[in-house]
Amino acid sequence: MKLFPLGIVQHLPYSYSDHCPLLLNTEKSVAFIGSKRFHFEAWWTMEESFEGVVKESWESGTRPLMEKLERLQFFLKEWTRAKEKEKEGLKKELTQKLELLLERGS
């Protein structure tokens, strides 16, 4: 199954021919927004702030399910970017400290 901005293309099973029929679904409600596919990351569950991000997003109104899921996806993408920046900064800081300690030891 492939996702496009305007719908979904599905390859259907075939039996007598080497041609594969396609099913095109152009309903906007089933199309995903954005160019990259969204994937849940297991490391998110190990972060203390993860549950709060999910709660904040989910409880922020009485929207239809698909809108809530899209909002949650947006929140998680933004939260992930911030976490990755934070971890990159910590990595640089720790690398500098390690280099300093190694210089002193030699």
Distance bins in CASP14 RR format, pairs under 12 A and 6 or more apart:
PFRMAT RR
TARGET T0000
AUTHOR 0000-0000-0000
RMODE 2
METHOD distances of the structure
MODEL  1
1 7 0 0 0 0 0 1 0 0 0 0 0
1 8 1 0 0 1 0 0 0 0 0 0 0
1 9 1 0 0 1 0 0 0 0 0 0 0
1 10 1 0 1 0 0 0 0 0 0 0 0
1 11 1 0 0 1 0 0 0 0 0 0 0
1 12 0 0 0 0 0 1 0 0 0 0 0
1 22 0 0 0 0 0 1 0 0 0 0 0
1 23 0 0 0 0 1 0 0 0 0 0 0
1 24 0 0 0 0 0 1 0 0 0 0 0
1 25 0 0 0 0 1 0 0 0 0 0 0
1 30 0 0 0 0 0 1 0 0 0 0 0
1 32 0 0 0 0 0 1 0 0 0 0 0
1 37 0 0 0 0 0 1 0 0 0 0 0
2 8 1 0 0 1 0 0 0 0 0 0 0
2 9 1 0 1 0 0 0 0 0 0 0 0
2 10 0 0 0 0 1 0 0 0 0 0 0
2 11 0 0 0 0 1 0 0 0 0 0 0
2 22 0 0 0 0 1 0 0 0 0 0 0
2 23 0 0 0 0 0 1 0 0 0 0 0
2 24 0 0 0 0 0 1 0 0 0 0 0
2 25 0 0 0 0 0 1 0 0 0 0 0
2 31 0 0 0 0 0 1 0 0 0 0 0
2 32 0 0 0 0 0 1 0 0 0 0 0
2 37 0 0 0 0 0 1 0 0 0 0 0
3 9 0 0 0 0 1 0 0 0 0 0 0
3 10 0 0 0 0 0 1 0 0 0 0 0
3 25 0 0 0 0 0 1 0 0 0 0 0
3 30 0 0 0 0 1 0 0 0 0 0 0
3 31 1 0 0 1 0 0 0 0 0 0 0
3 32 1 0 1 0 0 0 0 0 0 0 0
3 33 0 0 0 0 0 1 0 0 0 0 0
3 34 0 0 0 0 1 0 0 0 0 0 0
3 35 0 0 0 0 1 0 0 0 0 0 0
3 36 0 0 0 0 0 1 0 0 0 0 0
3 37 1 0 0 1 0 0 0 0 0 0 0
3 38 0 0 0 0 0 1 0 0 0 0 0
4 10 0 0 0 0 0 1 0 0 0 0 0
4 22 0 0 0 0 0 1 0 0 0 0 0
4 24 0 0 0 0 1 0 0 0 0 0 0
4 25 0 0 0 0 1 0 0 0 0 0 0
4 26 0 0 0 0 1 0 0 0 0 0 0
4 28 0 0 0 0 0 1 0 0 0 0 0
4 30 0 0 0 0 0 1 0 0 0 0 0
4 31 1 0 0 1 0 0 0 0 0 0 0
4 32 0 0 0 0 1 0 0 0 0 0 0
4 33 0 0 0 0 0 1 0 0 0 0 0
4 34 0 0 0 0 0 1 0 0 0 0 0
4 35 0 0 0 0 0 1 0 0 0 0 0
4 37 0 0 0 0 0 1 0 0 0 0 0
5 26 0 0 0 0 0 1 0 0 0 0 0
5 28 0 0 0 0 1 0 0 0 0 0 0
5 30 0 0 0 0 0 1 0 0 0 0 0
5 31 1 0 0 1 0 0 0 0 0 0 0
5 32 0 0 0 0 1 0 0 0 0 0 0
5 33 1 0 0 1 0 0 0 0 0 0 0
5 34 1 0 0 1 0 0 0 0 0 0 0
5 35 0 0 0 0 1 0 0 0 0 0 0
6 24 0 0 0 0 1 0 0 0 0 0 0
6 25 0 0 0 0 1 0 0 0 0 0 0
6 26 1 0 1 0 0 0 0 0 0 0 0
6 27 0 0 0 0 1 0 0 0 0 0 0
6 28 1 0 0 1 0 0 0 0 0 0 0
6 29 0 0 0 0 0 1 0 0 0 0 0
6 30 0 0 0 0 0 1 0 0 0 0 0
6 31 1 0 0 1 0 0 0 0 0 0 0
6 32 0 0 0 0 0 1 0 0 0 0 0
6 33 0 0 0 0 0 1 0 0 0 0 0
7 23 0 0 0 0 0 1 0 0 0 0 0
7 24 1 0 0 1 0 0 0 0 0 0 0
7 25 1 0 1 0 0 0 0 0 0 0 0
7 26 1 0 1 0 0 0 0 0 0 0 0
7 27 1 0 0 1 0 0 0 0 0 0 0
7 28 1 0 0 1 0 0 0 0 0 0 0
7 29 0 0 0 0 1 0 0 0 0 0 0
7 30 1 0 0 1 0 0 0 0 0 0 0
7 31 1 0 1 0 0 0 0 0 0 0 0
7 32 0 0 0 0 1 0 0 0 0 0 0
7 33 0 0 0 0 0 1 0 0 0 0 0
8 22 0 0 0 0 0 1 0 0 0 0 0
8 23 0 0 0 0 1 0 0 0 0 0 0
8 24 1 0 0 1 0 0 0 0 0 0 0
8 25 1 0 1 0 0 0 0 0 0 0 0
8 26 0 0 0 0 1 0 0 0 0 0 0
8 27 0 0 0 0 1 0 0 0 0 0 0
8 28 0 0 0 0 0 1 0 0 0 0 0
8 29 0 0 0 0 0 1 0 0 0 0 0
8 30 1 0 1 0 0 0 0 0 0 0 0
8 31 1 0 0 1 0 0 0 0 0 0 0
8 32 0 0 0 0 1 0 0 0 0 0 0
9 20 0 0 0 0 0 1 0 0 0 0 0
9 21 0 0 0 0 0 1 0 0 0 0 0
9 22 1 0 1 0 0 0 0 0 0 0 0
9 23 1 0 0 1 0 0 0 0 0 0 0
9 24 1 0 1 0 0 0 0 0 0 0 0
9 25 1 0 0 1 0 0 0 0 0 0 0
9 26 0 0 0 0 1 0 0 0 0 0 0
9 30 0 0 0 0 0 1 0 0 0 0 0
9 31 0 0 0 0 0 1 0 0 0 0 0
10 20 0 0 0 0 0 1 0 0 0 0 0
10 21 0 0 0 0 1 0 0 0 0 0 0
10 22 1 0 0 1 0 0 0 0 0 0 0
10 23 1 0 1 0 0 0 0 0 0 0 0
10 24 0 0 0 0 1 0 0 0 0 0 0
10 25 1 0 0 1 0 0 0 0 0 0 0
10 30 0 0 0 0 0 1 0 0 0 0 0
11 19 0 0 0 0 0 1 0 0 0 0 0
11 20 1 0 1 0 0 0 0 0 0 0 0
11 21 1 0 0 1 0 0 0 0 0 0 0
11 22 1 0 0 1 0 0 0 0 0 0 0
11 23 0 0 0 0 1 0 0 0 0 0 0
11 24 0 0 0 0 0 1 0 0 0 0 0
12 19 0 0 0 0 0 1 0 0 0 0 0
12 20 1 0 0 1 0 0 0 0 0 0 0
12 21 1 0 1 0 0 0 0 0 0 0 0
12 22 1 0 0 1 0 0 0 0 0 0 0
12 23 1 0 1 0 0 0 0 0 0 0 0
12 24 0 0 0 0 0 1 0 0 0 0 0
12 25 0 0 0 0 0 1 0 0 0 0 0
13 19 0 0 0 0 0 1 0 0 0 0 0
13 20 0 0 0 0 1 0 0 0 0 0 0
13 21 0 0 0 0 1 0 0 0 0 0 0
13 22 0 0 0 0 0 1 0 0 0 0 0
13 23 0 0 0 0 0 1 0 0 0 0 0
14 20 1 0 1 0 0 0 0 0 0 0 0
14 21 1 0 0 1 0 0 0 0 0 0 0
14 22 0 0 0 0 0 1 0 0 0 0 0
15 21 0 0 0 0 0 1 0 0 0 0 0
23 30 0 0 0 0 0 1 0 0 0 0 0
24 30 0 0 0 0 0 1 0 0 0 0 0
24 31 0 0 0 0 0 1 0 0 0 0 0
25 31 0 0 0 0 1 0 0 0 0 0 0
27 66 0 0 0 0 0 1 0 0 0 0 0
28 66 0 0 0 0 0 1 0 0 0 0 0
29 64 0 0 0 0 1 0 0 0 0 0 0
29 65 0 0 0 0 0 1 0 0 0 0 0
29 66 1 0 0 1 0 0 0 0 0 0 0
29 67 0 0 0 0 0 1 0 0 0 0 0
29 69 0 0 0 0 0 1 0 0 0 0 0
29 70 0 0 0 0 0 1 0 0 0 0 0
30 66 0 0 0 0 1 0 0 0 0 0 0
31 66 0 0 0 0 0 1 0 0 0 0 0
31 70 0 0 0 0 0 1 0 0 0 0 0
32 38 1 0 0 1 0 0 0 0 0 0 0
32 66 0 0 0 0 1 0 0 0 0 0 0
32 69 0 0 0 0 1 0 0 0 0 0 0
32 70 0 0 0 0 1 0 0 0 0 0 0
32 73 0 0 0 0 1 0 0 0 0 0 0
33 66 0 0 0 0 0 1 0 0 0 0 0
33 67 0 0 0 0 0 1 0 0 0 0 0
33 69 0 0 0 0 0 1 0 0 0 0 0
33 70 1 0 0 1 0 0 0 0 0 0 0
33 71 0 0 0 0 0 1 0 0 0 0 0
33 73 0 0 0 0 1 0 0 0 0 0 0
33 74 0 0 0 0 1 0 0 0 0 0 0
33 77 0 0 0 0 0 1 0 0 0 0 0
34 70 0 0 0 0 1 0 0 0 0 0 0
34 73 0 0 0 0 1 0 0 0 0 0 0
34 74 0 0 0 0 0 1 0 0 0 0 0
34 77 0 0 0 0 1 0 0 0 0 0 0
36 73 0 0 0 0 0 1 0 0 0 0 0
36 77 0 0 0 0 1 0 0 0 0 0 0
36 80 0 0 0 0 0 1 0 0 0 0 0
37 73 0 0 0 0 0 1 0 0 0 0 0
37 77 0 0 0 0 0 1 0 0 0 0 0
38 69 0 0 0 0 1 0 0 0 0 0 0
38 70 0 0 0 0 1 0 0 0 0 0 0
38 72 0 0 0 0 1 0 0 0 0 0 0
38 73 1 0 1 0 0 0 0 0 0 0 0
38 74 0 0 0 0 1 0 0 0 0 0 0
38 75 0 0 0 0 0 1 0 0 0 0 0
38 76 0 0 0 0 1 0 0 0 0 0 0
38 77 1 0 0 1 0 0 0 0 0 0 0
38 80 0 0 0 0 0 1 0 0 0 0 0
39 73 0 0 0 0 0 1 0 0 0 0 0
39 76 0 0 0 0 0 1 0 0 0 0 0
39 77 0 0 0 0 0 1 0 0 0 0 0
39 80 0 0 0 0 0 1 0 0 0 0 0
40 50 0 0 0 0 0 1 0 0 0 0 0
40 54 0 0 0 0 0 1 0 0 0 0 0
40 69 0 0 0 0 0 1 0 0 0 0 0
40 72 0 0 0 0 0 1 0 0 0 0 0
40 73 0 0 0 0 1 0 0 0 0 0 0
40 76 0 0 0 0 1 0 0 0 0 0 0
40 77 0 0 0 0 0 1 0 0 0 0 0
40 80 0 0 0 0 0 1 0 0 0 0 0
41 47 0 0 0 0 1 0 0 0 0 0 0
41 50 0 0 0 0 1 0 0 0 0 0 0
41 76 0 0 0 0 1 0 0 0 0 0 0
41 77 0 0 0 0 0 1 0 0 0 0 0
41 79 0 0 0 0 0 1 0 0 0 0 0
41 80 1 0 0 1 0 0 0 0 0 0 0
41 83 0 0 0 0 1 0 0 0 0 0 0
41 84 0 0 0 0 0 1 0 0 0 0 0
42 50 0 0 0 0 0 1 0 0 0 0 0
43 50 0 0 0 0 1 0 0 0 0 0 0
43 80 0 0 0 0 1 0 0 0 0 0 0
43 83 0 0 0 0 1 0 0 0 0 0 0
43 84 0 0 0 0 0 1 0 0 0 0 0
43 87 0 0 0 0 1 0 0 0 0 0 0
44 50 1 0 1 0 0 0 0 0 0 0 0
44 51 0 0 0 0 1 0 0 0 0 0 0
44 52 0 0 0 0 0 1 0 0 0 0 0
44 53 0 0 0 0 1 0 0 0 0 0 0
44 54 0 0 0 0 1 0 0 0 0 0 0
44 72 0 0 0 0 0 1 0 0 0 0 0
44 75 0 0 0 0 0 1 0 0 0 0 0
44 76 1 0 0 1 0 0 0 0 0 0 0
44 77 0 0 0 0 0 1 0 0 0 0 0
44 79 0 0 0 0 1 0 0 0 0 0 0
44 80 1 0 0 1 0 0 0 0 0 0 0
44 83 0 0 0 0 1 0 0 0 0 0 0
44 84 0 0 0 0 0 1 0 0 0 0 0
45 51 0 0 0 0 1 0 0 0 0 0 0
45 53 0 0 0 0 0 1 0 0 0 0 0
45 54 0 0 0 0 0 1 0 0 0 0 0
45 76 0 0 0 0 0 1 0 0 0 0 0
46 83 0 0 0 0 0 1 0 0 0 0 0
47 53 0 0 0 0 1 0 0 0 0 0 0
47 54 0 0 0 0 0 1 0 0 0 0 0
47 76 0 0 0 0 0 1 0 0 0 0 0
47 79 0 0 0 0 1 0 0 0 0 0 0
47 80 0 0 0 0 1 0 0 0 0 0 0
47 82 0 0 0 0 0 1 0 0 0 0 0
47 83 1 0 0 1 0 0 0 0 0 0 0
47 84 0 0 0 0 0 1 0 0 0 0 0
47 86 0 0 0 0 0 1 0 0 0 0 0
47 87 0 0 0 0 0 1 0 0 0 0 0
48 79 0 0 0 0 0 1 0 0 0 0 0
48 83 0 0 0 0 0 1 0 0 0 0 0
49 55 0 0 0 0 0 1 0 0 0 0 0
49 56 0 0 0 0 1 0 0 0 0 0 0
49 75 0 0 0 0 0 1 0 0 0 0 0
49 76 0 0 0 0 0 1 0 0 0 0 0
49 79 1 0 0 1 0 0 0 0 0 0 0
49 80 0 0 0 0 0 1 0 0 0 0 0
49 82 0 0 0 0 1 0 0 0 0 0 0
49 83 0 0 0 0 1 0 0 0 0 0 0
49 86 0 0 0 0 0 1 0 0 0 0 0
50 56 0 0 0 0 0 1 0 0 0 0 0
50 57 0 0 0 0 0 1 0 0 0 0 0
50 72 0 0 0 0 0 1 0 0 0 0 0
50 75 0 0 0 0 0 1 0 0 0 0 0
50 76 0 0 0 0 1 0 0 0 0 0 0
50 79 1 0 0 1 0 0 0 0 0 0 0
50 80 0 0 0 0 1 0 0 0 0 0 0
50 83 0 0 0 0 1 0 0 0 0 0 0
51 57 0 0 0 0 0 1 0 0 0 0 0
51 58 0 0 0 0 0 1 0 0 0 0 0
51 59 0 0 0 0 0 1 0 0 0 0 0
51 76 0 0 0 0 0 1 0 0 0 0 0
51 79 0 0 0 0 0 1 0 0 0 0 0
52 58 0 0 0 0 1 0 0 0 0 0 0
52 59 0 0 0 0 1 0 0 0 0 0 0
52 60 0 0 0 0 0 1 0 0 0 0 0
52 72 0 0 0 0 0 1 0 0 0 0 0
52 75 0 0 0 0 1 0 0 0 0 0 0
52 76 0 0 0 0 0 1 0 0 0 0 0
52 79 0 0 0 0 1 0 0 0 0 0 0
53 59 0 0 0 0 0 1 0 0 0 0 0
53 60 0 0 0 0 0 1 0 0 0 0 0
53 71 0 0 0 0 0 1 0 0 0 0 0
53 72 0 0 0 0 1 0 0 0 0 0 0
53 73 0 0 0 0 0 1 0 0 0 0 0
53 74 0 0 0 0 0 1 0 0 0 0 0
53 75 1 0 1 0 0 0 0 0 0 0 0
53 76 1 0 0 1 0 0 0 0 0 0 0
53 77 0 0 0 0 0 1 0 0 0 0 0
53 78 0 0 0 0 1 0 0 0 0 0 0
53 79 1 0 1 0 0 0 0 0 0 0 0
53 80 0 0 0 0 1 0 0 0 0 0 0
53 82 0 0 0 0 1 0 0 0 0 0 0
53 83 0 0 0 0 1 0 0 0 0 0 0
54 60 0 0 0 0 0 1 0 0 0 0 0
54 68 0 0 0 0 0 1 0 0 0 0 0
54 69 0 0 0 0 0 1 0 0 0 0 0
54 71 0 0 0 0 0 1 0 0 0 0 0
54 72 1 0 0 1 0 0 0 0 0 0 0
54 73 0 0 0 0 0 1 0 0 0 0 0
54 75 1 0 0 1 0 0 0 0 0 0 0
54 76 1 0 0 1 0 0 0 0 0 0 0
54 79 0 0 0 0 1 0 0 0 0 0 0
55 72 0 0 0 0 0 1 0 0 0 0 0
55 75 0 0 0 0 0 1 0 0 0 0 0
56 68 0 0 0 0 0 1 0 0 0 0 0
56 71 0 0 0 0 1 0 0 0 0 0 0
56 72 0 0 0 0 1 0 0 0 0 0 0
56 74 0 0 0 0 0 1 0 0 0 0 0
56 75 1 0 0 1 0 0 0 0 0 0 0
56 76 0 0 0 0 0 1 0 0 0 0 0
56 78 0 0 0 0 0 1 0 0 0 0 0
56 79 0 0 0 0 1 0 0 0 0 0 0
57 63 0 0 0 0 0 1 0 0 0 0 0
57 67 0 0 0 0 0 1 0 0 0 0 0
57 68 1 0 0 1 0 0 0 0 0 0 0
57 69 0 0 0 0 1 0 0 0 0 0 0
57 70 0 0 0 0 0 1 0 0 0 0 0
57 71 1 0 1 0 0 0 0 0 0 0 0
57 72 1 0 1 0 0 0 0 0 0 0 0
57 73 0 0 0 0 1 0 0 0 0 0 0
57 74 1 0 0 1 0 0 0 0 0 0 0
57 75 1 0 1 0 0 0 0 0 0 0 0
57 76 1 0 0 1 0 0 0 0 0 0 0
57 77 0 0 0 0 0 1 0 0 0 0 0
57 78 0 0 0 0 1 0 0 0 0 0 0
57 79 0 0 0 0 1 0 0 0 0 0 0
58 65 0 0 0 0 0 1 0 0 0 0 0
58 67 0 0 0 0 0 1 0 0 0 0 0
58 68 1 0 0 1 0 0 0 0 0 0 0
58 69 0 0 0 0 1 0 0 0 0 0 0
58 70 0 0 0 0 0 1 0 0 0 0 0
58 71 0 0 0 0 1 0 0 0 0 0 0
58 72 1 0 0 1 0 0 0 0 0 0 0
58 73 0 0 0 0 0 1 0 0 0 0 0
58 75 0 0 0 0 1 0 0 0 0 0 0
58 76 0 0 0 0 0 1 0 0 0 0 0
59 68 0 0 0 0 1 0 0 0 0 0 0
59 71 0 0 0 0 0 1 0 0 0 0 0
59 72 0 0 0 0 0 1 0 0 0 0 0
59 75 0 0 0 0 0 1 0 0 0 0 0
60 67 0 0 0 0 0 1 0 0 0 0 0
60 68 0 0 0 0 1 0 0 0 0 0 0
60 71 1 0 0 1 0 0 0 0 0 0 0
60 72 0 0 0 0 1 0 0 0 0 0 0
60 74 0 0 0 0 0 1 0 0 0 0 0
60 75 0 0 0 0 1 0 0 0 0 0 0
61 67 0 0 0 0 1 0 0 0 0 0 0
61 68 0 0 0 0 1 0 0 0 0 0 0
61 71 0 0 0 0 1 0 0 0 0 0 0
61 72 0 0 0 0 0 1 0 0 0 0 0
62 68 0 0 0 0 1 0 0 0 0 0 0
63 69 0 0 0 0 1 0 0 0 0 0 0
63 70 0 0 0 0 1 0 0 0 0 0 0
63 71 1 0 0 1 0 0 0 0 0 0 0
63 72 0 0 0 0 0 1 0 0 0 0 0
64 70 0 0 0 0 1 0 0 0 0 0 0
64 71 0 0 0 0 0 1 0 0 0 0 0
65 71 0 0 0 0 0 1 0 0 0 0 0
65 72 0 0 0 0 0 1 0 0 0 0 0
66 72 0 0 0 0 0 1 0 0 0 0 0
66 73 0 0 0 0 0 1 0 0 0 0 0
67 73 0 0 0 0 0 1 0 0 0 0 0
67 74 0 0 0 0 0 1 0 0 0 0 0
68 74 0 0 0 0 0 1 0 0 0 0 0
68 75 0 0 0 0 0 1 0 0 0 0 0
69 75 0 0 0 0 0 1 0 0 0 0 0
69 76 0 0 0 0 0 1 0 0 0 0 0
70 76 0 0 0 0 0 1 0 0 0 0 0
70 77 0 0 0 0 0 1 0 0 0 0 0
71 77 0 0 0 0 0 1 0 0 0 0 0
71 78 0 0 0 0 0 1 0 0 0 0 0
72 78 0 0 0 0 0 1 0 0 0 0 0
72 79 0 0 0 0 0 1 0 0 0 0 0
73 79 0 0 0 0 0 1 0 0 0 0 0
73 80 0 0 0 0 0 1 0 0 0 0 0
74 80 0 0 0 0 0 1 0 0 0 0 0
74 81 0 0 0 0 0 1 0 0 0 0 0
75 81 0 0 0 0 0 1 0 0 0 0 0
75 82 0 0 0 0 0 1 0 0 0 0 0
76 82 0 0 0 0 0 1 0 0 0 0 0
76 83 0 0 0 0 0 1 0 0 0 0 0
77 83 0 0 0 0 0 1 0 0 0 0 0
77 84 0 0 0 0 0 1 0 0 0 0 0
78 84 0 0 0 0 0 1 0 0 0 0 0
78 85 0 0 0 0 0 1 0 0 0 0 0
79 85 0 0 0 0 0 1 0 0 0 0 0
79 86 0 0 0 0 0 1 0 0 0 0 0
80 86 0 0 0 0 0 1 0 0 0 0 0
80 87 0 0 0 0 0 1 0 0 0 0 0
81 87 0 0 0 0 0 1 0 0 0 0 0
81 88 0 0 0 0 0 1 0 0 0 0 0
82 88 0 0 0 0 0 1 0 0 0 0 0
82 89 0 0 0 0 0 1 0 0 0 0 0
83 89 0 0 0 0 0 1 0 0 0 0 0
83 90 0 0 0 0 0 1 0 0 0 0 0
84 90 0 0 0 0 0 1 0 0 0 0 0
84 91 0 0 0 0 0 1 0 0 0 0 0
85 91 0 0 0 0 0 1 0 0 0 0 0
85 92 0 0 0 0 0 1 0 0 0 0 0
86 92 0 0 0 0 0 1 0 0 0 0 0
86 93 0 0 0 0 0 1 0 0 0 0 0
87 93 0 0 0 0 0 1 0 0 0 0 0
87 94 0 0 0 0 0 1 0 0 0 0 0
88 94 0 0 0 0 0 1 0 0 0 0 0
88 95 0 0 0 0 0 1 0 0 0 0 0
89 95 0 0 0 0 1 0 0 0 0 0 0
89 96 0 0 0 0 0 1 0 0 0 0 0
90 96 0 0 0 0 0 1 0 0 0 0 0
90 97 0 0 0 0 0 1 0 0 0 0 0
91 97 0 0 0 0 0 1 0 0 0 0 0
91 98 0 0 0 0 0 1 0 0 0 0 0
92 98 0 0 0 0 0 1 0 0 0 0 0
92 99 0 0 0 0 0 1 0 0 0 0 0
93 99 0 0 0 0 0 1 0 0 0 0 0
93 100 0 0 0 0 0 1 0 0 0 0 0
94 100 0 0 0 0 0 1 0 0 0 0 0
94 101 0 0 0 0 0 1 0 0 0 0 0
95 101 0 0 0 0 0 1 0 0 0 0 0
95 102 0 0 0 0 0 1 0 0 0 0 0
96 102 0 0 0 0 0 1 0 0 0 0 0
96 103 0 0 0 0 0 1 0 0 0 0 0
97 103 0 0 0 0 0 1 0 0 0 0 0
97 104 0 0 0 0 0 1 0 0 0 0 0
98 104 0 0 0 0 0 1 0 0 0 0 0
98 105 0 0 0 0 0 1 0 0 0 0 0
99 105 0 0 0 0 0 1 0 0 0 0 0
99 106 0 0 0 0 0 1 0 0 0 0 0
100 106 0 0 0 0 0 1 0 0 0 0 0
END
